[in-house]
Amino acid sequence: MENTQFVTTREQLKAISDPLRVQILVLLIEKEYTGQQLSEVLELPRSKVHYHLKALEKVGFIQLIREEVKGGTVQKFYRAVALSFLPGAELFPFADEISQANRMALLKILDRVKIRVVNAPSKAFFEEDKFGSSMMQAEVNLTKQQFEKITNKINEVFNEINLMEKENKSNPNARMYYVGSFGFEISDPFFRGK
């Protein structure tokens, strides 16, 4: 799976402007699913889920990774082709559509974060050492260049995390952690006056 895939056509952009497709894509970034499994998770008819899977597969965002025969039925397992999807420069004339698709994706990701928080073990939020969990947020006045500099540093940290994770595949002392990062321009600060 690639780290990033660029959205380069309007057809791809339209495919991820649908909230349900974004939700399916977020799930398939996390792990592989069959259409039946997705219909159970999303509590939707299997035919509706399959329709959206085909739309995502058609634009190259997901792929069939394996098939399994179970009880005479062929189960098809799908997975996202990348961990994140970013708009390519070709799509800048469609800024409003890009904005809406990105907003929808972030909301779906935040929904998944809430589920992770609720289902995390108690020790994730209280351990004897101070690194049981990490919570940070800030509202800051930055120039666009400063924000890009910070974003690049965060991307470097995530690349380092991915390398560590690969090194720890067989390490019995390694644990699973959720690490996320969000940053975007806001209109009104919550933490302080204007």
C-alpha positions, 0 to 999 in steps of 0.5 A: 500500500502506498503512503499517498495517492494523488487525486488527478481526475474530476471523476476521482474527485466526484467519487470521494465527494460522496459521504458513504464512499468516504466512510468505506474508503476510511474503513478500507484504509484501516484493513481489508473487508468484503462487501458483506463485512462492510454492509454489516459494519455500516448497517446497509444493504449489501447491494448498496455497498457493492455499488459504492465499492465498484465506484471506488474500484473504477477510479483506482482508490481500492483494489481486490486483494484476494478471494476466498471460497467459503460455503460455495460462495466467493468472498472478495476482499478489498483494500485501499491502495494508499493511506491518504488521498491528496488532490493533484494540481490538475484539480485546482479549478475545482477548489470547492469540490476539493474542499468539500471532499477533504472536509467530509474525509476529516469528519469520517476520520474523526468519527473513527478516532472517537471509536478508537478512544471509546474502545481503547484499554483503560491503561491507554489513558493512565499508565505509571509512565507519562507516555500512556497517551499523548494529547495535543492541540493548539490554535496558533497564528502562523504564516502559510509558509510557517504552517507548511514548515510545521506540516513538513516536520509532522510528515517527517515524524510520520515517515519515521513512525512508519519505519519504526513500525516496519522494524517492530513487526516481530518485536514482542515488546511492541504495542499498537498505538494510534497516532494522528495529526490534523491541521487546518485554517480556522475562522474563530479561535475557541481557546482565546479571544480574537 
